[in-house]
Amino acid sequence: MKVYYSGMENGKAYARTAEIQKDTSRSNREMTLVCAFPEMTYQTVQGFGGALTDASGYVYSQMDPETRKEVIETYFGPGGLGYTWGRTSIDSSDFGTEMYAADDDPADEELENMDFSRCDRYVFPLLRDAAAEAGQPVRLMLTPWSPPAYMKSNQSRDHGGKLLEKYADRWARYMVKTVEHFLEEGMDVRLLSVQNEPNASQTWDSCNMTGADERAFVRNHLGPALRQHGLQDRLCLLIWDHNKERALDRALETISDDTMKEMVGGVAFHWYTGDHFEVLQMIREVLPDKRLVFSEGCVEHSVYGEDKELLGAVKYAHEYIGDLNHGADTLIDWNILLDEQGGPNHVANYCDAPLMYDRKQKKLVRKMSLEYIGHFSRYLKPGSRRIGTSSYHRDLEVTAVRNPDGTLAVVVLNAGEEKRDFFLKVHEDYYPLSLEGSSILTAVITP
């Protein structure tokens, strides 16, 4: 069995590999077991990725060719993280140098003058380079942060406000035209969410939608627009796209009848208000055919500060294990790349990214979150099936899959501070392992 370890010793990050043989002794092992149950199968894992935002694209544009190549190889190359998914915004989000819209002209009822030059300038070069490196287009999720200001009750892209009913049909057509532009440019759009964080009025691009609002918009406007343009079978439409604690309430309110069950393909969620993994399990129970997509998470400087690198890495691993174990099939981190300040962000809402570019030193800074995320994205392959797991101790968090090639990949995080010795049990095979506090390993078992 090959085991990949990552963690921190004496203030320095490490990554190492070891071959572990089965334990053939008759020693008592039952009190320290982490178990994998290959016969218990759950959801199919679609893959992992990160957001290719306007901010990421802008920072990417400031780099020399060699550094850009390093970014792309890190995420999408054969020796990198193995990302296959991405997320980007319809018009601007907070992570960009400014607010913008493809068409903010109230008189343009037919949307004949939509101008996509902004995403063409920064986001598309990043997407094209990623596709060239991976040998296939990135599977994309598109999300709006706000309709154009004139379509909203507060006449502004920021500070919430609501979509005015008289513009609901136009906004749905606007979203569809944006999707079609991405498709025409060779992008592989697979997911579309209705609205980013509909329960928040932010100082940046935002728009409020209740469950009734979201249901009415999908039923009467967005769903018909997707169907009219032949996109209803190509795209999986996601609702909510906000924190987990209210995701079940929103799912039950929005996916309320057979028509909505047909139009809506899943629920997207974020991590900013805590674990609430049980909510995902309940959605899975009441709506077993709907996808669960982790669509955003980042280490916010306003919450964690800028020097909690190991804490942030452990948070990613804890989140990914909890999400997978409660039914998520796709996990998409926030910005794949930011500058050394944690931007650009047009309202100074800075955060970390796994890769950050120091503009003065002209070099990439690799955060520990990059390595911890890699324990999932490298070894839990698209098309793998999650299998059952259990652990003897709450500090040892575990998830596992059977990959399409038959290998088992078992990820174990020691979320505590103390070193833990344990045996990994698969059927009647026992493998002796040890994991320092705040460290992570992935064990790959070949049949």
Buried (B, 14 or more C-beta within 10 A) or exposed (E): BBBBBBBBEEEEBEEEEEEBEBBEEEEEBEEBBBBBBBEEEBBEBBBBBBBBBBBBBBBBEEBEEEBBBBBBBBBBBEEBBBBBBBBBBBBBBBBBBEBBBBBBEEEBEEBEEBEBEBBEEBBBBBBBBBBEBBEEBBBBBBBBBBBBBBBBEBEBBBBBBBBBEEBBBBBBBBBBBBBBBBBEEEBBBBBBBBBBBBBBEBEBBBBBBBBEBBBBBBBBBBBBBBEEBEBBEBBBBBBBBBBBBBBBEBBBBBBBEEEBEEBBBBBBBBBBEEBBBEBBEBBBEEBEEBBBBBBBBBBBBEEBEEEBBBBBBBBBBBBBBBBBBBBBBBBBBBBBBBBBBBBBBBBBBBBBBBBBBEEEEEBBBBBBBBBBBBBBBBBBBBEBBBBBBEBBBEBBBBBBBBBEEEBBBBBBBBBBEEEBEBBBBBEEBBBBBEBBBBBBBBBBBEE
